[in-house]
Amino acid sequence: MQTRKLPATLRFMLAARRSELLGLEDLAQTCTLVTRISQLVHALQKERGYSNLFLSIDAPHQRQNLESLSQATALLELELRNELERIDQSGAGAADKTRLFTRIAQALHHLDELPSLRRRVREHRISAQDATAALVRLIGSLLAVVFEAADSAIDPAITHCLVALFNFMQGKELAGQERALGVTGFASGYFETELLERLEHLQECQERSFATFSRFASAAAQTLWQALGASESNRQACQLRGIARRTHAEAKVDCQLSELWFDLHTQRIDLMQGIETHLEQELLQCCQQSMQRIRSELHSHRRLLESLSDMQTTTEQARLFSVHSSELDSQPKDATSSHLARSTLELLQHQALRLQGMHDELREARQALEERKQVERAKQQLIRQLDCSESEAYAQLRQAAMNQGLRLEEVAQRLLSSSASPTHRPRQKH
Amino acid sequence: MQTRKLPATLRFMLAARRSELLGLEDLAQTCTLVTRISQLVHALQKERGYSNLFLSIDAPHQRQNLESLSQATALLELELRNELERIDQSGAGAADKTRLFTRIAQALHHLDELPSLRRRVREHRISAQDATAALVRLIGSLLAVVFEAADSAIDPAITHCLVALFNFMQGKELAGQERALGVTGFASGYFETELLERLEHLQECQERSFATFSRFASAAAQTLWQALGASESNRQACQLRGIARRTHAEAKVDCQLSELWFDLHTQRIDLMQGIETHLEQELLQCCQQSMQRIRSELHSHRRLLESLSDMQTTTEQARLFSVHSSELDSQPKDATSSHLARSTLELLQHQALRLQGMHDELREARQALEERKQVERAKQQLIRQLDCSESEAYAQLRQAAMNQGLRLEEVAQRLLSSSASPTHRPRQKH
């Protein structure tokens, strides 16, 4: 390596840049994985929707449809598994991947159970609700991989893309769950109070996810999202939400609405899929751009450092530079090194400032992820403590936020820290 | 590799554990580096003290002393540089080291200037103040490496050790600066108001550093720290602080107090060095323990996963286990996989919970580092905005905290975020 000849200071400056590139190349691979997951999740959502329909309204004509959907999903699963094989699981590059790998293992575990689930669906050996729940878990485990990828990304621009994509996927998944729930309700002709509460909970969480998506999305993605909001299928899907709200045991509606609800919400979700594809492309482009930038910076940085290094050894040049040096010093060697020192120092300060800026930007995006996780954990804690449903727990949190004039995230944070063991517990070591 | 034969799910579970070990081995190397830095910093502090004495009170009898101190420092510098050579700067393990490598380059840059500085000290071509300032910058850059190491550590127990050590080093460095400032004051017979303010600022910051150290220190380290507080040299050093405070232009004291001050504070700092050595040992022990634990867990984990994998392939065993299976299923294959699935799931859930706990503990320790950085940045911002000294900026922050009934860190945080550009600025992408 030519860089071996550089003095240690310059070598570490270069190593810092190279480290950034290595980290970015690694991140780019994770991003490719994320796009594969996004595609698989969409297929799974479709398969879940049709499985639910197949089991709920006993529609044998959907069986063929289901069959081809399963095949499409299996193909995307294979592609994801192939992508996973490409990940270096044991080399030095695998350091600090504990959380990501654990999430991947969890997702794979749920994928492993998919064939058995499909068999039971075909043979009507599982209820619509249980089949949906199993697929919700599977999709949740895949989303957790995307969450982890976003949380461990080291480039602010890419992290923004990942946070936007994750929140969009989450919103879309909730839209899928809403679709399934609506099918169940309309199939029985009306919505019980409890079902309606769950439906509203899913709608609210959807809105929250899409709001966070919007905060981190590019202008182009935001425009696409607004267009979806104004679309005819979205308008009609929302109308059906209103009808669902007005049903009750004495005011049943035609069970046929079940299929209409399904179709409209499917159209809405398919439109979302278009935006998701756009987000995937943005993500991959962003990776390419960041890598290109760092590669070219690394290149010019190396040349610059090599010329700095030459300066240090060439005495003639040293004398030349010492003329321009503002510091008076009797020994020319000091003058050269002081010029060299200033150039090096400037480069280093520039680099340190840039890293601090990146750190601040990362903090902001990660904060959004952390808050989502805390709301989720607070909800789980309430479910355990009050032995209530998820939508009830959520309603509790929301009410507390309104009463205390706080954001939902702040209430969640307080709830968790009040119930945690004392923060600064005495440590027993050695 | 035997693990190649495992199914993908189990392979990723194992990879997660291996990743943890790799990260830990890497962290252990950084910790060794940190102990070298700690030793070098102590030598530099000594050299700075004697350089200051040599330049301040024109004590030619200190020259020989200075010479041998410089040699001792140079030896420790060489050991640090050798340790740095051992770091893999270009391999895949170097990913995500951008900040650490940048800090190392900055420290090396300042170390490169040390020979020239020493020459100027010997030839009296630099003021005591400037020589001290140059060494303060050098030591600051070395402490920044320790900060970065603490901030990027991935193991909660090790992070606690590093946060304790960093804060202790920081407090000790401030004690060293206090020693230098006191020498200057007593050498001129009295302390001007401005000098006194700086002295008090250094004392306050010292206390804050040691308080944070105590929060994260082991019980053994805390006991050592309390013993230092009760020691005779600490008591006498504090007495001299009182005398310094009572001097003024019309109430001068004997210049000889300068050397007494220096000796007493040197004794105090040497006692600190004893504690620092203890902290270094704790750190290295902690690394060893964590690695040993992860290695043995990895070993048993591998065996467990291999046996799970065998279960999946051995049909006889499968039938055996299906008896215990609570889930009724007509196909034995489903029963085996459901037992296997439960075992796998339990392991995975255990791992995910453990990682979440580690994440929470890490957040707490990193918060302490982040807050320190923010106080520092808020101070720098005030210095620029008000064109004032560091101690004035600190006094401003402290006053604002008192007026608003907030912690110093909270005031700093508010100051920084109020002056930052709007947080959610529209993003211009694509």
HADDOCK unambig.tbl for C-alpha pairs under 7 A between the chains (distance, minus, plus):
assign (segid A and resid 9 and name CA) (segid B and resid 105 and name CA) 4.77 0.50 0.50
assign (segid A and resid 9 and name CA) (segid B and resid 108 and name CA) 5.25 0.50 0.50
assign (segid A and resid 9 and name CA) (segid B and resid 109 and name CA) 5.71 0.50 0.50
assign (segid A and resid 10 and name CA) (segid B and resid 105 and name CA) 6.90 0.50 0.50
assign (segid A and resid 12 and name CA) (segid B and resid 101 and name CA) 5.62 0.50 0.50
assign (segid A and resid 12 and name CA) (segid B and resid 102 and name CA) 6.77 0.50 0.50
assign (segid A and resid 12 and name CA) (segid B and resid 104 and name CA) 6.83 0.50 0.50
assign (segid A and resid 12 and name CA) (segid B and resid 105 and name CA) 5.18 0.50 0.50
assign (segid A and resid 13 and name CA) (segid B and resid 101 and name CA) 6.70 0.50 0.50
assign (segid A and resid 13 and name CA) (segid B and resid 102 and name CA) 5.81 0.50 0.50
assign (segid A and resid 13 and name CA) (segid B and resid 105 and name CA) 5.55 0.50 0.50
assign (segid A and resid 15 and name CA) (segid B and resid 89 and name CA) 5.53 0.50 0.50
assign (segid A and resid 15 and name CA) (segid B and resid 90 and name CA) 6.32 0.50 0.50
assign (segid A and resid 15 and name CA) (segid B and resid 101 and name CA) 6.63 0.50 0.50
assign (segid A and resid 16 and name CA) (segid B and resid 97 and name CA) 6.44 0.50 0.50
assign (segid A and resid 16 and name CA) (segid B and resid 98 and name CA) 4.22 0.50 0.50
assign (segid A and resid 16 and name CA) (segid B and resid 99 and name CA) 6.94 0.50 0.50
assign (segid A and resid 16 and name CA) (segid B and resid 101 and name CA) 4.91 0.50 0.50
assign (segid A and resid 16 and name CA) (segid B and resid 102 and name CA) 5.64 0.50 0.50
assign (segid A and resid 17 and name CA) (segid B and resid 98 and name CA) 6.37 0.50 0.50
assign (segid A and resid 18 and name CA) (segid B and resid 90 and name CA) 6.94 0.50 0.50
assign (segid A and resid 19 and name CA) (segid B and resid 94 and name CA) 5.44 0.50 0.50
assign (segid A and resid 19 and name CA) (segid B and resid 95 and name CA) 4.51 0.50 0.50
assign (segid A and resid 19 and name CA) (segid B and resid 96 and name CA) 5.71 0.50 0.50
assign (segid A and resid 19 and name CA) (segid B and resid 97 and name CA) 5.68 0.50 0.50
assign (segid A and resid 19 and name CA) (segid B and resid 98 and name CA) 5.42 0.50 0.50
assign (segid A and resid 20 and name CA) (segid B and resid 95 and name CA) 6.49 0.50 0.50
assign (segid A and resid 20 and name CA) (segid B and resid 96 and name CA) 6.13 0.50 0.50
assign (segid A and resid 20 and name CA) (segid B and resid 98 and name CA) 5.56 0.50 0.50
assign (segid A and resid 22 and name CA) (segid B and resid 92 and name CA) 6.88 0.50 0.50
assign (segid A and resid 22 and name CA) (segid B and resid 95 and name CA) 5.10 0.50 0.50
assign (segid A and resid 23 and name CA) (segid B and resid 95 and name CA) 4.69 0.50 0.50
assign (segid A and resid 23 and name CA) (segid B and resid 96 and name CA) 5.32 0.50 0.50
assign (segid A and resid 89 and name CA) (segid B and resid 15 and name CA) 5.53 0.50 0.50
assign (segid A and resid 90 and name CA) (segid B and resid 15 and name CA) 6.32 0.50 0.50
assign (segid A and resid 90 and name CA) (segid B and resid 18 and name CA) 6.94 0.50 0.50
assign (segid A and resid 92 and name CA) (segid B and resid 22 and name CA) 6.83 0.50 0.50
assign (segid A and resid 92 and name CA) (segid B and resid 92 and name CA) 5.68 0.50 0.50
assign (segid A and resid 92 and name CA) (segid B and resid 93 and name CA) 4.88 0.50 0.50
assign (segid A and resid 93 and name CA) (segid B and resid 92 and name CA) 4.90 0.50 0.50
assign (segid A and resid 93 and name CA) (segid B and resid 93 and name CA) 5.41 0.50 0.50
assign (segid A and resid 94 and name CA) (segid B and resid 19 and name CA) 5.45 0.50 0.50
assign (segid A and resid 95 and name CA) (segid B and resid 19 and name CA) 4.52 0.50 0.50
assign (segid A and resid 95 and name CA) (segid B and resid 20 and name CA) 6.50 0.50 0.50
assign (segid A and resid 95 and name CA) (segid B and resid 22 and name CA) 5.08 0.50 0.50
assign (segid A and resid 95 and name CA) (segid B and resid 23 and name CA) 4.68 0.50 0.50
assign (segid A and resid 96 and name CA) (segid B and resid 19 and name CA) 5.71 0.50 0.50
assign (segid A and resid 96 and name CA) (segid B and resid 20 and name CA) 6.11 0.50 0.50
assign (segid A and resid 96 and name CA) (segid B and resid 23 and name CA) 5.30 0.50 0.50
assign (segid A and resid 97 and name CA) (segid B and resid 16 and name CA) 6.44 0.50 0.50
assign (segid A and resid 97 and name CA) (segid B and resid 19 and name CA) 5.67 0.50 0.50
assign (segid A and resid 98 and name CA) (segid B and resid 16 and name CA) 4.21 0.50 0.50
assign (segid A and resid 98 and name CA) (segid B and resid 17 and name CA) 6.38 0.50 0.50
assign (segid A and resid 98 and name CA) (segid B and resid 19 and name CA) 5.42 0.50 0.50
assign (segid A and resid 98 and name CA) (segid B and resid 20 and name CA) 5.56 0.50 0.50
assign (segid A and resid 99 and name CA) (segid B and resid 16 and name CA) 6.91 0.50 0.50
assign (segid A and resid 99 and name CA) (segid B and resid 355 and name CA) 6.94 0.50 0.50
assign (segid A and resid 101 and name CA) (segid B and resid 12 and name CA) 5.60 0.50 0.50
assign (segid A and resid 101 and name CA) (segid B and resid 13 and name CA) 6.68 0.50 0.50
assign (segid A and resid 101 and name CA) (segid B and resid 15 and name CA) 6.62 0.50 0.50
assign (segid A and resid 101 and name CA) (segid B and resid 16 and name CA) 4.91 0.50 0.50
assign (segid A and resid 102 and name CA) (segid B and resid 12 and name CA) 6.74 0.50 0.50
assign (segid A and resid 102 and name CA) (segid B and resid 13 and name CA) 5.80 0.50 0.50
assign (segid A and resid 102 and name CA) (segid B and resid 16 and name CA) 5.65 0.50 0.50
assign (segid A and resid 102 and name CA) (segid B and resid 352 and name CA) 6.97 0.50 0.50
assign (segid A and resid 104 and name CA) (segid B and resid 12 and name CA) 6.81 0.50 0.50
assign (segid A and resid 105 and name CA) (segid B and resid 9 and name CA) 4.79 0.50 0.50
assign (segid A and resid 105 and name CA) (segid B and resid 10 and name CA) 6.91 0.50 0.50
assign (segid A and resid 105 and name CA) (segid B and resid 12 and name CA) 5.17 0.50 0.50
assign (segid A and resid 105 and name CA) (segid B and resid 13 and name CA) 5.56 0.50 0.50
assign (segid A and resid 106 and name CA) (segid B and resid 348 and name CA) 6.45 0.50 0.50
assign (segid A and resid 108 and name CA) (segid B and resid 9 and name CA) 5.26 0.50 0.50
assign (segid A and resid 109 and name CA) (segid B and resid 9 and name CA) 5.71 0.50 0.50
assign (segid A and resid 116 and name CA) (segid B and resid 334 and name CA) 6.70 0.50 0.50
assign (segid A and resid 218 and name CA) (segid B and resid 427 and name CA) 6.21 0.50 0.50
assign (segid A and resid 218 and name CA) (segid B and resid 428 and name CA) 6.85 0.50 0.50
assign (segid A and resid 218 and name CA) (segid B and resid 429 and name CA) 5.62 0.50 0.50
assign (segid A and resid 219 and name CA) (segid B and resid 427 and name CA) 6.89 0.50 0.50
assign (segid A and resid 219 and name CA) (segid B and resid 428 and name CA) 6.73 0.50 0.50
assign (segid A and resid 219 and name CA) (segid B and resid 429 and name CA) 6.72 0.50 0.50
assign (segid A and resid 334 and name CA) (segid B and resid 116 and name CA) 6.90 0.50 0.50
assign (segid A and resid 348 and name CA) (segid B and resid 106 and name CA) 6.44 0.50 0.50
assign (segid A and resid 352 and name CA) (segid B and resid 102 and name CA) 6.97 0.50 0.50
assign (segid A and resid 355 and name CA) (segid B and resid 99 and name CA) 6.95 0.50 0.50
assign (segid A and resid 427 and name CA) (segid B and resid 218 and name CA) 6.22 0.50 0.50
assign (segid A and resid 427 and name CA) (segid B and resid 219 and name CA) 6.89 0.50 0.50
assign (segid A and resid 428 and name CA) (segid B and resid 218 and name CA) 6.70 0.50 0.50
assign (segid A and resid 428 and name CA) (segid B and resid 219 and name CA) 6.52 0.50 0.50
assign (segid A and resid 429 and name CA) (segid B and resid 218 and name CA) 5.41 0.50 0.50
assign (segid A and resid 429 and name CA) (segid B and resid 219 and name CA) 6.47 0.50 0.50
